[in-house]
Amino acid sequence: MSDVVSVTVEPFDHPLEEPFEISLGTRRTAANVLVTVETEAGAVGYGEGSPLPPITGETRAAAVETARTLADLLDGEDVADYRDLVGEIRAAVPGAVSALFAVETALLDAYCREVDIPLSALFGGRPAPVTTDMTIPILAPERAADRARRAADAGYDHLKIKTGTDVDDDVERVRAVARAVPEASLKVDANQGWTVTETCRFADGVADGGVALELIEQPVPASDVAGLARVRERVDVPIAADEAVFTPADAVRIVREEAADVVNAKLGKSGPLAVADIAAIATGADLDLMIGCMLESAVGIHTSAHVVAGLGAFTYVDLDGNRLLAEDVLDDDGPEHEISGPGHGVTP
């Protein structure tokens, strides 16, 4: 194997095709970070992070500076030592999740390209097509229904509806989508926007409207794990923990407190190697697994898809971030991600 000879960090923007509103705010551009790692053998790996301050705790400027600091820790190191190196950079700046995701991915990608294997092989499997859902943002009911019909026409039969605002408005949005695409499987994501009581009222409201949901994702604040457990006790719909799980230790807490039925393991929160650990914890506790994303291009999305293909453990796949961009680094669309190697297979 060979040593790292160059690490570069660049900010880059991805305008969105349409404004994307969740309970934490509205985005019109994905302000992302691209990290490139080159080895002395000429292998080049790419990694991407997509900071969102209310979730990741980082601005893009902070993520860029952190990634540049981490670059010094990789310089001259053997890429074959990727697991130890990932441990070192995560110990150096715990919590800088977007910068860490970009650097870790670029390192793993460079290693896999140097030994000519797909990234999925690091996680135990071959590259295989990965099918994602499509997310409907917070919109008025009629506009949400229109977005849902467009998604269904494009081949998406699993939809995730953003909620977490006024409960009555959220119920009406979900009912409108269900009427518009009655054959679609629906889940909702409140992004921490409700209380326990509001979550229960929402669940009753959609049930009274005859809408069956696959799951309700992170209805209460991430810090309120006890509240998440109360929701799980009181609501018949499966409950997913998202922002409450950044680390394997967080996943252990969710299991111990019986706070969720599903764990959303996001590479943008945890990085590829820790997601594998989180998946093992959830699987061992007989919880379902979901994989999610931020507003990443195919660099980040295909990295996640390789983890899905490699582990083969995910019941729910929410990897549509690049489908929301006005233009991606790859020219593809639709619900299926065709992934390849070596590495994650994407050269921006």
C-alpha positions, 0 to 999 in steps of 0.5 A: 500500500502507499501513503497519503500525499495530498488532501484538498478541501473545497466548498461547493454549492448545489442549488436545489431544484425547488425550495426544501422546507422541514420543521427546522427551516427552508433550504434553497442550496446545499452548501457542501464540502468536498474532500479529495485524498490522493496516494503516492500510487496515484489513487484519488478518493472523494468524500462529501459532507453536507452541514446543516447547523440545526442537526450537525452543529456546523456551518459550511465554513466551520466544516471546511476549516475542520476538514483542512485541520484533519488533512494534516493528520492524514498526510504521509500515513498509509491508506491501509491503516484507514481504520486506525486513521478514522479513529484518530480523526474522530477522536481529534474533533468529536462532533464535527460530523460533516467534516468527518464524513467527508474526510473519512469517505475520501480516505476509504474511497482512496484505499478501495480505488488503490486495491481496486475493490468497491466500497461495499466490499469493506462492509461484506457485499457486492455493489447492487442497485439500491432503491430509495424513497422520495421526500415530500417537504412541508407544503400546503396539502394540495402542493404536497399532493402534487409533489407526491403524484409527480414522484409516483409518476417517476416510479417512487412507490415509497414516500416520506412526508415532512411534518413537525409543524402545526399538528392539524396542518401536518395531518391534512398534508399526510391525508392529501398525499394518501388520497393522491397516491393511494398505492404508495407506502408512506412514512413521516419525519417530524425532525423533532418538531412535536411534543409527546402529546402532539405526536399522539394527536397526530397519529390519531388524526392520520389513523382517523383518516384511514391512513396507514403509516410505515413509521414516524421518524424522530417526533420529539427533540433528540435530547428527550429519549424518555419522551421518545420511549413514551411515544413508542408506548402510546402510538401503534405506528413504529417509531424511528430514532434519527437525530437521537442517534449519532454514535454507537453509544447513542444506539445502545441507549435507544436499545436500553431505554426501549425508545424506538422500533427503528434506528436511522443510521445516517453516514452524515451523522456517524460516518461509514464505519460507525454506521456499520457498528450502529447497524450491528447494535440495532440488528442484535437488538431486533430493531429495524434499520433505516438509512438516511442522508443529508442534501448530498450529491452522488458522492455522498449518496453512493457512499451510503448506497455502498454501505446498504449493499455491503451490509444488507441490513436496511429495511428502509432506504431514504437516499434521495438527497441528490434527487432534490438537486437542480444538477447532480455530479452524475446524470441519473434519476429515478428511485434506483441508484446503480452503484459501482466501483472501485471505491464508491465509483463517483468521480465529481 
